[in-house]
């Protein structure tokens, strides 16, 4: 057992990379097993819109039209949507790994469980993004940046009917909470507050998600963290709030 513990400690970083890579591979494998049903996905998009109308949160079209007055800004948001989701989340986890190991494990587990829950919802409740659902929103990715993702012709590269819940919103809130909890400089803690807001505005303005999708994404993230904590407590290794002593100064 001493040798095993020594090996685990010595190759801890490699083990964490292996866990993340395995999670990504499982995610990709499950995603490719989902055959998009566009008729059902478009009907679900209409259902989401009906819920928003009932709740008086149908703000997507006026918000998009406001931003479209500055096309260059929307082009920047297209790029932010396209590359920021994975790149910035990866940078966050790289930083958190070095800043606070306990926090890293806590957030790794929460993110993995939330992503698995989201995949189940994507499978059971396929939903077209508003820009492809014929609800009056423009596809800014195609029209302004010539980027084709999430359409029937690009389904081999992404799941085109996975609007609910929004992992963009969920992951962004997770990153934001992590920065607020573990970053010491006030600047980065402020970034932790503003980053999720920027992501939510971006996914709406670009026509990739409804407001309902973002709310669902945050709810799924919260559920993922709750399950991670519950499973950890049940295994006898309750996760306590990590100290900020290892945070980046």
VENGIGI-V627351 format. One record per helix or strand of 3 or more residues. SS is the DSSP state (h for helix, s for strand). FROM is the first residue (numbers start at 1). TO is the last residue. Records with the same first field share a line. If there is no record, write none. Layout:
SS=FROM-TO + FROM-TO
//
This chain:
h=2-10 + 12-32 + 38-55 + 60-67 + 71-99 + 101-124 + 130-132 + 140-145 + 152-154 + 167-182 + 186-205 + 211-234 + 244-246
//
